[in-house]
């Protein structure tokens, strides 16, 4: 019955093609302290690599009266970088539970606690001479990012009307890419990229957290959550009207950013041009996220995500060829850089933005938090392992290292083509019904179990 009640207000705005000012501002308020932090913390750690390593070496020498070995330094630095993904795994594991207990908006607000604590720890690491605080801070930023990427997608997917659900959910991807680009720009030597500024650079993660704490409280909780999880029909109708009122005023690829310098160095790009090439990767993804937001409601989800993975496969082949012949001509390294840009463009055009939208649309209301938790956990585990073994893949396979990702892209594109239905302009019940129809067609013996009737 709750789902039938939800269909009423949603149907009244199903034909709306332009989002209300209230809805746009709610997406921005959720994104600035949500997935923006995820993208920002992916890229921000790249610029101060040498400075932090020098700090660790200096601290180690003062403590133990001996210089740190190369192996231990590499281990500590890898821990600082990769502990972010373990924190993300913890965050996404508890994000669904928190979203059910405290609500989508309440969880996003509480999540800023981890960002503020992380900024404090990392800012105090240098004056206190304690590099261990960097490890704690990076872990907390991972927890913040894991919760944010899970709960923000839930919140935006539930407050947007059906006709705008895809476009508004692209806010998740847009804020990730915006965070990556912002971190790359702030990390330039002309801003906070100088060695003496690295504690300030790592502490700037508190700024998006503060901005969200100042803006998001003015917006309502998810109407769908209020109705189905809390049973508050009055608050649900109030929130739905608020978001639809245009006159309402307000009171794996990611791992390439951790190793962006390393990838471009291996491709033969001159050292003085690498920081700007890295910024170019962030700009490429930001552009494609915006483009995907414009195309998703016209082309649909399947076309973008299958096309994206297919183009990524082509880029992997071209990149492998360019790496094989990079010493044959001085312009070939720049062809490798173009392949990297094209790979990121292809990712942002489809998989980067559509994946979270599909998670929202393919699962029922009661199952959706668990779906985000499971999918997010797989993402963070893969993120961690790819980050840890990527240098070894490069050392072992040399120029053929990207063929590993070629196989993955081909398999995913094939699976989506045969299994995942189109969800554009469909209600959650219609999508679930189509899934059940596909199950009947796939079942060879025709003996399917009873259909699920979980309310959406």
VEXDREN-2710 file (C-alpha; in Angstrom, 1 decimal):
% VEXDREN-2710
k/r/px/py/pz
1/UNK/0.0/0.0/0.0
2/UNK/2.9/2.4/0.8
3/UNK/4.2/2.0/-2.8
4/UNK/0.8/2.9/-4.2
5/UNK/0.8/6.0/-2.1
6/UNK/4.2/7.0/-3.4
7/UNK/3.1/6.6/-7.0
8/UNK/0.6/9.5/-6.6
9/UNK/2.9/12.4/-6.1
10/UNK/5.5/10.9/-8.4
11/UNK/3.1/10.5/-11.2
12/UNK/2.1/14.2/-10.9
13/UNK/5.7/15.2/-11.7
14/UNK/6.5/12.4/-14.0
15/UNK/6.4/14.7/-17.0
16/UNK/8.5/17.4/-15.5
17/UNK/11.6/17.8/-17.6
18/UNK/13.2/20.7/-15.7
19/UNK/14.2/20.2/-12.1
20/UNK/13.0/22.6/-9.5
21/UNK/15.4/25.0/-7.8
22/UNK/14.8/23.2/-4.5
23/UNK/15.7/19.8/-6.0
24/UNK/18.9/21.2/-7.6
25/UNK/20.0/22.8/-4.4
26/UNK/19.3/19.7/-2.5
27/UNK/21.5/17.7/-4.9
28/UNK/24.3/20.2/-4.5
29/UNK/24.0/20.2/-0.7
30/UNK/24.2/16.4/-0.6
31/UNK/27.0/16.2/-3.1
32/UNK/29.5/18.7/-1.6
33/UNK/30.0/16.7/1.5
34/UNK/29.2/13.3/-0.1
35/UNK/30.9/12.1/-3.2
36/UNK/32.8/15.3/-3.7
37/UNK/34.9/14.1/-0.7
38/UNK/35.4/10.8/-2.4
39/UNK/36.9/12.3/-5.5
40/UNK/38.8/14.9/-3.6
41/UNK/40.6/12.4/-1.4
42/UNK/41.4/10.2/-4.4
43/UNK/43.4/13.0/-6.1
44/UNK/44.6/15.1/-3.2
45/UNK/47.2/12.5/-2.0
46/UNK/49.0/12.5/-5.3
47/UNK/50.6/16.0/-5.1
48/UNK/52.4/15.8/-1.6
49/UNK/54.0/12.3/-2.3
50/UNK/57.6/13.5/-2.0
51/UNK/56.9/15.9/0.8
52/UNK/55.2/13.3/3.0
53/UNK/57.9/10.8/2.3
54/UNK/60.5/13.3/3.4
55/UNK/58.5/14.0/6.5
56/UNK/58.4/10.3/7.4
57/UNK/62.1/10.0/6.8
58/UNK/62.9/13.0/8.9
59/UNK/60.6/11.8/11.8
60/UNK/62.1/8.3/11.6
61/UNK/65.6/9.7/11.8
62/UNK/64.8/11.9/14.8
63/UNK/63.2/9.0/16.7
64/UNK/65.6/6.2/16.0
65/UNK/68.8/8.1/15.0
66/UNK/69.0/6.2/11.7
67/UNK/67.6/6.8/8.3
68/UNK/64.6/4.7/7.2
69/UNK/65.1/2.0/4.7
70/UNK/63.6/2.3/1.2
71/UNK/61.5/-0.8/1.8
72/UNK/60.0/0.5/5.1
73/UNK/59.4/3.9/3.6
74/UNK/57.6/2.4/0.6
75/UNK/55.5/0.2/3.0
76/UNK/54.5/3.2/5.1
77/UNK/53.6/5.3/2.1
78/UNK/51.6/2.5/0.5
79/UNK/49.8/2.1/3.8
80/UNK/48.9/5.8/3.9
81/UNK/47.6/5.7/0.4
82/UNK/45.8/2.3/0.5
83/UNK/44.3/2.6/4.1
84/UNK/41.8/5.0/2.4
85/UNK/40.2/2.0/0.6
86/UNK/39.9/-0.1/3.8
87/UNK/38.2/2.8/5.5
88/UNK/35.9/3.0/2.5
89/UNK/35.1/-0.6/2.9
90/UNK/34.1/0.0/6.5
91/UNK/32.1/3.0/5.6
92/UNK/30.1/1.3/2.8
93/UNK/29.5/-1.7/5.1
94/UNK/27.8/0.5/7.8
95/UNK/26.3/3.1/5.4
96/UNK/23.2/1.1/4.6
97/UNK/22.5/0.4/8.2
98/UNK/23.0/4.0/9.2
99/UNK/20.7/5.2/6.4
100/UNK/17.9/3.0/7.7
101/UNK/18.4/3.9/11.3
102/UNK/19.1/7.7/11.0
103/UNK/17.7/8.5/7.6
104/UNK/19.5/9.5/4.4
105/UNK/19.9/13.1/5.4
106/UNK/20.8/12.4/9.0
107/UNK/23.5/9.9/8.0
108/UNK/25.0/12.4/5.5
109/UNK/25.2/15.0/8.3
110/UNK/26.7/12.6/10.8
111/UNK/29.2/11.5/8.2
112/UNK/30.9/14.9/8.3
113/UNK/32.3/14.0/11.8
114/UNK/34.8/11.6/10.1
115/UNK/36.0/14.2/7.7
116/UNK/36.5/16.8/10.4
117/UNK/38.4/14.4/12.6
118/UNK/40.5/13.3/9.6
119/UNK/41.4/16.9/8.8
120/UNK/42.4/17.5/12.5
121/UNK/44.6/14.4/12.6
122/UNK/46.4/15.0/9.3
123/UNK/46.9/18.7/10.1
124/UNK/48.5/17.9/13.5
125/UNK/50.8/15.2/12.1
126/UNK/53.5/17.6/11.1
127/UNK/53.7/19.8/14.1
128/UNK/53.5/16.8/16.4
129/UNK/56.0/14.8/14.4
130/UNK/53.7/11.8/14.3
131/UNK/53.3/10.3/10.8
132/UNK/50.9/7.7/12.3
133/UNK/48.3/10.4/12.4
134/UNK/48.3/10.4/8.6
135/UNK/47.3/6.7/8.6
136/UNK/44.5/7.4/11.0
137/UNK/43.4/10.4/9.1
138/UNK/43.4/8.6/5.7
139/UNK/41.4/5.7/7.2
140/UNK/38.8/8.2/8.5
141/UNK/38.6/9.9/5.1
142/UNK/37.9/6.5/3.6
143/UNK/35.1/5.8/6.1
144/UNK/33.7/9.3/5.2
145/UNK/33.9/8.5/1.5
146/UNK/32.4/5.0/1.8
147/UNK/29.3/6.3/3.7
148/UNK/29.0/9.3/1.4
149/UNK/29.1/7.5/-1.9
150/UNK/26.5/5.0/-0.6
151/UNK/24.0/7.3/1.1
152/UNK/24.2/10.2/-1.2
153/UNK/23.1/8.1/-4.1
154/UNK/20.2/6.7/-2.0
155/UNK/19.1/10.2/-1.0
156/UNK/19.2/11.7/-4.5
157/UNK/17.6/8.7/-6.2
158/UNK/14.7/8.9/-3.8
159/UNK/14.0/12.7/-3.8
160/UNK/14.0/13.0/-7.7
161/UNK/10.8/12.5/-9.7
162/UNK/10.9/9.6/-12.2
163/UNK/11.5/11.6/-15.3
164/UNK/14.5/13.3/-13.7
165/UNK/15.8/10.4/-11.6
166/UNK/18.7/9.6/-14.1
167/UNK/19.8/13.2/-14.6
168/UNK/19.7/14.0/-10.9
169/UNK/21.5/10.8/-9.9
170/UNK/24.3/11.9/-12.2
171/UNK/25.0/14.4/-9.5
172/UNK/26.9/11.6/-7.8
173/UNK/29.3/11.2/-10.7
174/UNK/29.6/14.9/-11.3
175/UNK/30.6/15.6/-7.7
176/UNK/33.1/12.8/-7.8
177/UNK/34.8/14.2/-10.9
178/UNK/34.5/17.7/-9.5
179/UNK/36.3/16.6/-6.4
180/UNK/39.0/14.9/-8.4
181/UNK/39.6/18.0/-10.5
182/UNK/39.5/20.3/-7.5
183/UNK/42.1/18.2/-5.7
184/UNK/44.4/18.1/-8.7
185/UNK/44.2/21.9/-9.2
186/UNK/44.8/22.7/-5.5
187/UNK/47.7/20.3/-5.5
188/UNK/49.6/22.3/-8.2
189/UNK/52.7/24.1/-7.1
190/UNK/51.1/27.5/-7.8
191/UNK/48.6/26.8/-5.0
192/UNK/49.1/24.3/-2.1
193/UNK/51.4/21.9/-3.9
194/UNK/54.7/23.3/-2.4
195/UNK/56.4/21.0/0.1
196/UNK/55.8/23.3/3.1
197/UNK/52.0/23.4/2.5
198/UNK/51.2/19.7/2.5
199/UNK/49.7/19.6/6.0
200/UNK/47.3/22.4/5.0
201/UNK/46.6/20.7/1.7
202/UNK/45.5/17.4/3.4
203/UNK/43.5/19.4/6.0
204/UNK/41.3/21.1/3.4
205/UNK/38.9/18.2/3.4
206/UNK/37.2/20.0/6.3
207/UNK/35.9/22.7/4.0
208/UNK/33.4/20.6/2.1
209/UNK/32.3/19.0/5.4
210/UNK/31.6/22.5/6.9
211/UNK/29.8/23.6/3.8
212/UNK/27.4/20.6/4.0
213/UNK/26.8/21.1/7.7
214/UNK/25.7/24.7/6.9
215/UNK/23.4/23.8/3.9
216/UNK/21.9/20.3/4.1
217/UNK/20.0/20.8/7.4
218/UNK/17.7/23.2/5.5
219/UNK/16.4/20.4/3.2
220/UNK/13.8/17.7/4.0
221/UNK/14.5/14.0/4.5
222/UNK/13.8/11.6/1.6
223/UNK/10.0/11.4/1.2
224/UNK/10.2/7.8/0.2
225/UNK/12.2/7.0/3.4
226/UNK/9.7/8.9/5.6
227/UNK/6.7/7.0/4.2
228/UNK/8.0/3.5/3.7
229/UNK/10.6/3.2/6.5
230/UNK/9.0/5.6/9.1
231/UNK/5.3/5.5/8.1
232/UNK/5.1/9.3/8.3
233/UNK/2.5/10.1/5.6
234/UNK/2.3/13.8/6.5
235/UNK/6.1/14.5/6.4
236/UNK/6.3/12.5/3.2
237/UNK/3.7/14.7/1.4
238/UNK/5.4/17.9/2.8
239/UNK/8.8/16.8/1.5
240/UNK/7.5/15.7/-1.9
241/UNK/5.8/19.1/-2.3
242/UNK/8.9/20.9/-1.2
243/UNK/11.2/19.2/-3.7
244/UNK/8.7/19.7/-6.5
245/UNK/8.0/23.4/-5.8
246/UNK/10.2/25.5/-8.1
247/UNK/9.3/28.7/-6.1
248/UNK/10.4/27.3/-2.8
249/UNK/13.3/29.3/-1.2
250/UNK/16.0/27.7/0.9
251/UNK/16.7/28.7/4.5
252/UNK/39.2/0.6/-10.7
253/UNK/39.7/3.4/-13.0
254/UNK/39.8/5.5/-9.9
255/UNK/43.0/4.0/-9.0
256/UNK/44.6/5.7/-12.0
257/UNK/44.5/8.9/-9.9
258/UNK/46.5/7.4/-7.1
259/UNK/49.2/6.4/-9.6
260/UNK/48.6/9.1/-12.2
261/UNK/52.2/10.4/-12.1
262/UNK/53.5/6.8/-12.3
263/UNK/51.3/5.9/-15.4
264/UNK/52.4/9.0/-17.3
265/UNK/56.0/8.5/-16.4
266/UNK/55.9/4.9/-17.7
267/UNK/54.2/6.3/-20.8
268/UNK/57.2/8.6/-21.5
269/UNK/55.6/12.0/-20.7
270/UNK/58.2/14.6/-19.6
271/UNK/58.3/15.1/-15.8
272/UNK/57.5/18.9/-16.0
273/UNK/54.3/18.2/-17.9
274/UNK/53.0/15.4/-15.8
275/UNK/51.1/17.6/-13.2
276/UNK/49.2/19.3/-15.9
277/UNK/48.5/16.0/-17.7
278/UNK/47.1/14.7/-14.4
279/UNK/44.8/17.8/-14.1
280/UNK/43.7/17.0/-17.7
281/UNK/42.5/13.6/-16.7
282/UNK/40.2/15.2/-14.0
283/UNK/38.9/17.8/-16.5
284/UNK/38.1/15.0/-19.0
285/UNK/36.0/13.1/-16.5
286/UNK/34.3/16.2/-15.2
287/UNK/33.3/17.0/-18.8
288/UNK/32.0/13.5/-19.5
289/UNK/30.0/13.4/-16.3
290/UNK/28.2/16.6/-17.3
291/UNK/27.7/15.2/-20.8
292/UNK/26.3/11.9/-19.5
293/UNK/23.9/13.9/-17.3
294/UNK/22.5/15.5/-20.5
295/UNK/22.3/12.3/-22.5
296/UNK/21.1/9.7/-19.9
297/UNK/17.3/10.5/-20.2
298/UNK/17.4/10.5/-24.0
299/UNK/19.7/7.6/-24.8
300/UNK/18.9/5.5/-21.7
301/UNK/21.1/3.6/-19.2
302/UNK/22.0/0.5/-21.3
303/UNK/23.3/2.4/-24.3
304/UNK/25.6/4.6/-22.2
305/UNK/27.0/1.9/-19.9
306/UNK/27.5/-0.7/-22.7
307/UNK/29.0/1.9/-25.0
308/UNK/31.2/3.1/-22.2
309/UNK/32.7/-0.3/-21.5
310/UNK/33.1/-1.0/-25.2
311/UNK/35.0/2.2/-25.8
312/UNK/37.1/1.5/-22.7
313/UNK/38.0/-1.9/-24.3
314/UNK/39.1/-0.1/-27.5
315/UNK/41.2/2.3/-25.5
316/UNK/43.0/-0.5/-23.7
317/UNK/44.0/-2.0/-27.0
318/UNK/45.2/1.3/-28.4
319/UNK/47.1/2.1/-25.2
320/UNK/48.8/-1.3/-25.3
321/UNK/49.9/-0.6/-28.9
322/UNK/51.1/2.9/-28.0
323/UNK/53.2/1.5/-25.1
324/UNK/54.7/-1.2/-27.3
325/UNK/56.0/1.4/-29.8
326/UNK/56.6/4.3/-27.4
327/UNK/60.3/4.5/-28.2
328/UNK/59.9/4.5/-32.0
329/UNK/59.0/8.2/-32.2
330/UNK/58.9/11.2/-29.9
331/UNK/55.2/11.8/-30.5
332/UNK/54.1/8.2/-29.4
333/UNK/54.2/9.0/-25.7
334/UNK/51.6/11.7/-26.3
335/UNK/49.5/9.2/-28.1
336/UNK/49.6/7.2/-24.9
337/UNK/48.4/10.2/-23.0
338/UNK/45.5/10.6/-25.4
339/UNK/44.6/7.0/-24.8
340/UNK/44.5/7.6/-21.1
341/UNK/42.2/10.7/-21.6
342/UNK/40.0/8.6/-24.0
343/UNK/39.7/5.8/-21.4
344/UNK/38.6/8.3/-18.7
345/UNK/36.2/10.0/-21.1
346/UNK/34.7/6.6/-22.0
347/UNK/34.4/5.7/-18.3
348/UNK/32.7/9.0/-17.4
349/UNK/30.4/8.8/-20.3
350/UNK/28.7/5.6/-19.1
351/UNK/30.0/3.4/-16.2
352/UNK/31.1/6.3/-14.0
353/UNK/27.7/7.8/-13.7
354/UNK/25.1/5.1/-14.7
355/UNK/26.3/2.4/-12.3
356/UNK/24.9/4.2/-9.1
357/UNK/21.7/5.0/-10.9
358/UNK/21.1/1.4/-11.8
359/UNK/21.7/0.3/-8.2
360/UNK/18.9/2.7/-7.1
361/UNK/16.5/1.6/-9.9
362/UNK/17.1/-2.1/-9.9
363/UNK/16.4/-2.8/-6.2
364/UNK/13.3/-2.4/-4.0
365/UNK/13.1/0.1/-1.2
366/UNK/13.8/-2.4/1.5
367/UNK/16.7/-4.1/-0.4
368/UNK/18.3/-0.9/-1.7
369/UNK/20.5/-0.1/1.3
370/UNK/21.8/-3.7/1.3
371/UNK/22.4/-3.5/-2.4
372/UNK/24.6/-0.4/-2.0
373/UNK/26.4/-2.1/0.9
374/UNK/27.2/-5.2/-1.1
375/UNK/28.0/-3.4/-4.3
376/UNK/30.1/-0.8/-2.5
377/UNK/32.0/-3.4/-0.6
378/UNK/33.0/-5.2/-3.8
379/UNK/34.0/-1.9/-5.3
380/UNK/36.2/-0.9/-2.3
381/UNK/37.8/-4.4/-2.1
382/UNK/38.6/-4.3/-5.8
383/UNK/39.8/-0.7/-5.4
384/UNK/42.2/-1.9/-2.6
385/UNK/43.6/-4.9/-4.4
386/UNK/44.0/-3.2/-7.8
387/UNK/45.9/-0.4/-6.0
388/UNK/48.2/-2.8/-4.2
389/UNK/49.0/-5.0/-7.2
390/UNK/48.9/-2.5/-10.0
391/UNK/52.7/-1.7/-9.8
392/UNK/53.4/-5.5/-9.8
393/UNK/51.1/-5.9/-12.9
394/UNK/53.1/-3.2/-14.7
395/UNK/56.4/-4.8/-13.7
396/UNK/55.2/-8.3/-14.7
397/UNK/53.3/-7.6/-17.9
398/UNK/55.1/-4.4/-19.0
399/UNK/53.2/-2.8/-21.9
400/UNK/50.5/-5.5/-21.8
401/UNK/49.3/-4.6/-18.3
402/UNK/46.1/-3.0/-19.6
403/UNK/45.0/-6.2/-21.3
404/UNK/43.8/-7.4/-17.9
405/UNK/41.3/-4.5/-17.8
406/UNK/40.4/-5.2/-21.4
407/UNK/39.1/-8.6/-20.4
408/UNK/37.1/-7.2/-17.5
409/UNK/35.5/-4.4/-19.7
410/UNK/34.5/-7.0/-22.4
411/UNK/33.0/-9.3/-19.8
412/UNK/31.0/-6.6/-18.1
413/UNK/29.7/-5.2/-21.3
414/UNK/28.5/-8.6/-22.4
415/UNK/26.8/-9.4/-19.1
416/UNK/24.9/-6.1/-19.1
417/UNK/23.8/-6.6/-22.7
418/UNK/22.2/-9.9/-22.0
419/UNK/21.0/-9.5/-18.4
420/UNK/20.3/-5.8/-17.4
421/UNK/17.0/-4.2/-18.6
422/UNK/16.5/-0.6/-19.6
423/UNK/15.1/1.4/-16.7
424/UNK/14.6/4.8/-18.3
425/UNK/11.2/6.4/-17.5
426/UNK/10.0/3.3/-15.6
427/UNK/8.7/3.0/-12.1
428/UNK/10.4/0.8/-9.6
429/UNK/7.5/-1.7/-9.8
430/UNK/7.8/-1.8/-13.7
431/UNK/11.5/-2.5/-13.5
432/UNK/11.0/-5.3/-11.0
433/UNK/8.3/-6.8/-13.1
434/UNK/10.6/-6.8/-16.2
435/UNK/13.2/-8.6/-14.2
436/UNK/10.7/-11.3/-13.2
437/UNK/9.7/-11.6/-16.9
438/UNK/13.4/-12.1/-17.9
439/UNK/13.8/-14.7/-15.2
440/UNK/10.8/-16.6/-16.7
441/UNK/12.3/-16.5/-20.2
442/UNK/15.8/-17.6/-19.0
443/UNK/14.5/-20.5/-16.9
444/UNK/14.8/-23.5/-19.2
445/UNK/12.4/-25.8/-17.3
446/UNK/9.9/-23.1/-16.6
447/UNK/9.7/-23.8/-12.8
448/UNK/10.4/-20.4/-11.3
449/UNK/9.7/-19.8/-7.6
450/UNK/7.1/-17.3/-6.4
451/UNK/7.7/-13.7/-7.5
452/UNK/8.9/-11.3/-4.9
453/UNK/6.3/-8.8/-3.7
454/UNK/8.5/-6.5/-1.6
455/UNK/7.2/-2.9/-1.7
456/UNK/9.6/-0.6/-3.6
END
